[in-house]
Amino acid sequence: MKKFKIISSVLLVASILFFILSCKTTIDVSTYTTPKFSKKSYPINQEVTFSLSIIETGFAKTPEAFVYRGGNLFKTRKLSHVSVLIQHPKGTFAFDTGLGSEIKEQFHDNFSFIDRQLFKFTKLKSMKEMLVTNKFNPDSIDFIIPSHLHFDHASGIKDFPNATVWTTREEYNHAISKGATPPAFIKEQYNADFIKWKFLDFSTTEYEIFKESYDVFNDGTVVLVKLPGHTKGSLGMFVNLKSGKRYFFTGDLTWAVEAFNGPSEKHAIPRRKVDGDRENIKKTIVMIHHLIKEKPNLKVIPAHDFNAQKNIAHFPNVEW
């Protein structure tokens, strides 16, 4: 009974803090440098036909105010845990893995009671299970590019032992360090000896507002950029489809597109648990805030924003 009262008191205090800290909203854009937009074009091989689809592996429902500062405390938002599947003539890969086959055990064993309440989710089929169900050979996944190595993005890595995992040296070094702990990192998801790592060597070729880039297939169809702040080596991914649609997958820099429009940060409680460098996050959010205003046809897709993802083809359907 005493333990129950303590837990109830903690939850009450957290609820009060939740309400108080929800009041502060936007980032002061005027304190950050406006990025310079290059007038040069970025060549894309229009002869290449490739596809994109979303694989939803789970979801959570939470008050919108928990998702971003300025959100409605009384409005519920759905946050999805997804993988983005790219099928290209030069290779098939997943950007993030969503929730993997062993996530329930990993979640229970590594998270405190309070953190399990804050980050609880409803599990759907894992990416591997979805592929098998739709008669898609999991060994067809040539490589995996996690936007970062947090538990809800890396938990499916071990489901694909034949795939190479692409990341930055900064992300990997921090993820295996003593400073990488739950509720953000779960090392057992990516510490197996059989995992094959590839550390990305970014070029100084500018892309949009970013000073470095990595052209995955050397044809302009899929381009990675660095999104520092949430973790040491977080990545974003531009996808340029033959149809003319352009997507920018921004990982966990924010959890909702509205946060880029504000611009605003995550709510303070989850931010303190999962965000690494607050000042770098704000700086990068402001950059993308300007990018959205400059490129209104670019569809920006945060990793957990169900509202932004729901109109994208979900596997086994694809977009071209």
N, C-alpha and C positions, 0 to 999 in steps of 0.2 A: 504493500500500500504506500509506504514511504517513497519507494522508487517511482511509483506512478505519479505521486504528487510532484516530485522533482521534475519529471518529464513534462507534466502538464504546465508547470510554472515556466519551464524553458520555452515551451511552445507558445505560451501566452506572451512572454517577453518578445519572442521572435515576431509574433503577429503585430505587436505594438510598434516594434522597430520597422516592420514591413510597411505599415501605414505611414509612419513619420517620414521615412526615407523615400517614399514614393512621391513626395511633394516636389522635390527638386527635379528639373526636367532637362533642358537642353545644354549642349556644349556651346561656349562662346566662340563662334567661328572667327570673330575678328582678332582673336589672339593667335591664330595660326596662319601660316603663309599660304596664299592661294596657289595651287599647283599650276605649272605651265603646261599648256596643251600643245603638243607637237602638231604641225600642220601636214606632216608627211603621212602618206597612206601606208597601210600594213598589208602587203601582198598575201592573198590567200589563193591556193590552188583550187580553182573552181571546178576542175575536172575530178576532184576527189569526192566520192560519195561515201559518207559515213553516218552513223546514227548515234543518238543519245536517248537514254531513258532513265527514269527514276525507279529505284527499288526501295520501297518503304519497309523497314524491318521492325518498326515499333513507333510508339508515340506517347506523349504525355499531354495532360491538360492542366492549365495553370492560369491564375489571374493575369491579365495582360500587364498589369503593373509590375509583375515579377519578371516579365520579358524585357521591358525597356523602361527607362525613366520617362514619365509622362503618360504611360499606358493607363488604361482604365482599370481601377482596382476591382470593379464589379463586372467586368467583361472577361469571359473565359477564352483563352487562345489554345489552339492545338499546336504543339511542337512535335515535329516528326524527326525520326532517326533514319537517315537514308544513305544509300550509296548511289552514285551516278555512274551508270554503265556506258562506256564509249566503245563502239565497234567500228574500227577503222581498218582499211586494207593493210596497214603496216602493224597492226596490233590491237588487241582487245584489252581494256583495262578498266579498273574501278577507281573512282575518286571517292575516297572514304569507303568503309565497309559497313557502316551502320552497326547494329547490334548483332554480334556473332552467336554461334551455336551454344557457347558456354557462358553467356552473359549473366544469366540468373544466378548461377553459383558464384561467379566473380563479383557480382554486385553485392550479394549477401555477405560474402566472406571478407570483403575489403572496405565496406562502408559502415560507418557508425549508424546507430538508430536514427539520429537526427538527419544525417545526410541521406539515408534511405527515404525519408519522408520528403525531403527537398527535391530529390532527383528521381523519384519513383517513375516508372514507365509501364506501359502495356506492351508486352512483347508480341510481335507478329512473327512470321517466318523469317529466318536469317537469309542473307543474300544467297548463301550456298543452297539452302532449302528451296528458295524461290527458283533458282536456276535449274535444280534437279527436277522440281515439280513441272517445269516447262520444257523438259528434255533438252536443256542447254548444258553441255559438258562443263563442269566447274574448272577442269584443267585447261579450258580455252582461255581463261583469264591469264594473260601474259604477265601483267604487272599490276600493282596496287599503288596508288598515290594518296596517302592520307593527307588531308588538309593539315592535320596535326595528329599527335599520338595520344590524345585524351581517350578515356575509356569507351566513349560512345562512338568513336570514329575508327578505333584500332582493334576492337574486340573480335572482328572477323578475320584478322590476318592469318591466324593459325588454321582457319578453314580452307586456306589455299596454299598448301605447302610447296607447290610448284611455281608459284608466282614470285617474282622479284618485287621487293618493296622499295619504292623511290621516296626519298625524303632529303632534307638538308642535314648536313653534319651538325649544325647548331641544334636542330630539333632532336636528333638521335642522342647527342651527348647529354642534353638536359634530361631527356626521357629516361636514361639509364642512371642518372645521378641520384644522390641521396635526397636532393631537393624535390624530386618528382614523386609525389605521394597522392593517395586518394584524398578527396573525391575526384581529382582530375585524372591522374595517371594510375593505371593498374599494370605493373611491370610484367606480370605473367602473360599478358596478352601479346607481348612482342619480344620476350627474352629467350625464345627457343633457339637452340643451336642451328636448327635446319633453315631458319629464315635467311634468305639471301637479300642483302641490302645493296642499294645503289644510291650513292650520295651525289646529289645534283650539283653541277657546276654551272651556275647562272652566267649568262653573257652580259656584257654592258650595253646590249642593244635595248634602247628604250622601247617601251610599249605603252601606249596611251599616256598615263601620268606617272608610270613606273620607270625607274632608271635602270632596272635589270629585268631580264626575262629569260624564259626557257621554252623554246619551241619544241614541243614533244615529238612531232613527226617531221619537223623541218619543212612544213608546207603552209604554216599560218592557220591551220584549222584548230589546233589546241595549244594554248600558250599559258604557261604558269608564271605567276608573279609572287613576290614576297609580300606578306601582310603581317608585319611585326606587331607584337603586343600581346595577343592572347596567349601565345606560347613563343618560345625563342625562335622557332623556324616555321611558323604558320604559312600556308600557301593558299593562293587563290587561283582559280582556273577560268580563263576565257575560252569559250567554245563558239566557233564561227561555222554555222551550218550552211550547206549548199543552198538552202531555201532563202538565205539572207538573214535568218534569225541569229541574234547574238546573245549569248548568256555569259554572265560573270558570277561564278560560284565563289562565295566569299568566306566559307568556313564559319567559324564561331566568332568572328570579329564583332558581329551583332547577332541577335537571335530573331530579328525582324527587320524588314525593309524600312519600316517607319523610323527605326533608329538612325538610318542613314539620312532620311529626309529631315529629321529634327534639326540638327543631328543630336543623338543622345546615347548614353551608355546603357549597359544592362543595369538592372536594379542592384543596389549596393550589396545585398546579402549574397546572391550567387556570384557577383563580380569578385568579391573578396575571396571566394573559395576557388574560383577557376581561372580568373584572369591574371596574367603574369605582370605585365608592365603597363600600368594604367595610362601614363602619359603617352606612350607609344600607340596605345589603342586609340586614344582620343585623336591623336594626330592622323592616324590612318583612316579613322571614321570620317574625319573632316575632308580628307582627300577624296574619298569615295562619294561623299556628299556633293562635292563640286563635279565629280565625274558624271553623276546621275543628271545633274542640271545641264551639263554640256552635251551629254549623249542620251537624250530621252528615249531612244529606241533600244538602248542596251537594257536587257532584263537582268537585274541584280537579284541573286538568289542566295540568301543566307542558308546555312546548312540545316537549320531546324524550322524554317518558316514554312509551315504547311500551306498558308495562303498564297505564298509566292510559288510554291511547287505544284499546286493542285492542277494547274492547266498544262503542265508539261507531261508528255507521254510517260505512263507508268508501265514498267515491264510486265508482260512481254511486248507491249506496244512500244513503238520507237518513233522518234522524230528524225527527219533527214535535213 
